[in-house]
């Protein structure tokens, strides 16, 4: 019997201003553009019916764009107009259930943290080296809209495998 192994496809992120977030992710994080921002509404079309089914009765209008990282994992970007996207006071509520960050791999963690900071984001933690024998570090950052992005200097499996903890 073949085991079903899933591969990461994409992550969806909601933004209050897609016109600002889209170029930020494209230019600062160097994501590839799959599709520019486009509108979807509750208009009775097939796509309108799909988004209405997914988002429920309150849904009326959203803008969506698609980017991809260097390894092919997608970033689906949303800006809801009806109901309106809002930014909660605490965007780093790591104690709540659900996703609180995503992680990207970078070859130069110091330059990446500086790039985030100089383009309106924040560096939330020190840069940490967890293993003395290996040059792999991590840092937590935040985009200008509150999304938490962790950066690793090595692929996840290399960073975490056979560590005992």
Order of alpha helices (4+ residues) and beta strands (2+ residues): beta-alpha-beta-alpha-beta-beta-beta-alpha-beta-beta-beta-beta-alpha
